């Protein structure tokens, strides 16, 4: 897990041909050589500091073009907003009607990435 802040933009757009609104999130990582770009190339869903020792050869941390969190934000249920205003959520795991951008903190929750805007 990276301690570096990342950036997210949440915008709410109308569904195609509907009057309901669907919020979407755009995740951005400004740290091309930050620790969030160094992770095992083994395709394991998760890892920790002892991953290489436990799993062995082929599980070394290597540099990747993509931040490890990008794929989780790009998938439908991979990242879930967990801010104080997360009480009116929809299937996109974002608060209904949210329009906000800013630096975020994120944590690995063993099945998804939980995130919120920094105060």
N, C-alpha and C positions, 0 to 999 in steps of 0.2 A: 504494500500500500504506500502510496506517495503522500508525503506531508505537504507537497507544493499545492497552492490553490489553483483551481481550474476555473473556467468561465462557462456560464450557461445563459441562454436566452430562451425564455418561454413566451410564446405568442399564441393567442387564441384566434382561430379562423373558423368561419362557418363550414359545416359539413357541406359537401357537394349537393346543391339543390335542396337544402334543408334549412331550417331556422335555428337548429341547435348548433352549439359551438364546441369545437374540439381543440384543446390546447396541445401544442407540440413543443418539444425542447430541442435546442441545438446545443451540443456540447463542443467546447473548444479547449484544446490543450496547447498552451504557449511554450511548453518546455521540451523542445525537440531532443535534447540530450539530458533531460531530467530523469530521476530514478523511475518514473512511471513508464519510461520507454525501455527499461531493462528488466526483462522477465524471461522465464524459461520458454524455450521454443518447442516444448513437449506436448502442447495442446491440452495440458491438464487444466481443469476448470479453476482450480485455486492452487496456491502455493504459499509458503511462508519462509522464514529465514532458514529453516532446516530442510527445505524441500530437496536440495541436491544431496545432502547427506543421507536422507531416507530413501530417495528414489534412484540415485546413482547416475551413471553416465547417460547423457542425453537430456538431462534436466538442468543444465547450467543456465544461468542468466545471460542473455545476449541482447544486443540493441535491436529494437524494432522501430520501423517508421511510424507505427501507430501506437498511441498511448493505450495501455491495457484497458482503460475504462471506455474507450470509444465504442467498441463492439457492444458493450452492455447498454450504453445510451442509444445506440442504433436499433437494438432489438425492442420488440413491443413491450416486454415485461422485464427487461434487464435492469432498469434503474427506476427507483421509486423516490419521489419527493417526500421528505420527512420533516419539513419545517413546521413551525408553530401553527401556520395557517393551512395545514394539510387535512382539515376536517371535511372539506367538500370535494372529495376526489372522484375521478371517473375511471374508466377502464384504461386510460393512458397513464395512470399513476401520477397525475398532475391535478392541482386544484382547478376546478371549473372557473373559466373566465380570467385566468392569470395572464398578465402581461408584465414581465419583469426580466431584467438582465443584471448580471453581476457575478462577482467571484463566488465560488462555492467551496464547500468542504464535502468530502465523500468518504464513505467507509464500506468495506466489504462485509456484507451481512450473511455470508455463507450460501446464499442462493441468488443474490442480486446485489446491486450497488445502491446503498441508501445515500441520499444527498440533500443538502439544504444550502440556502444562500448564507454567506457570511454576514454577520451583523455589521 
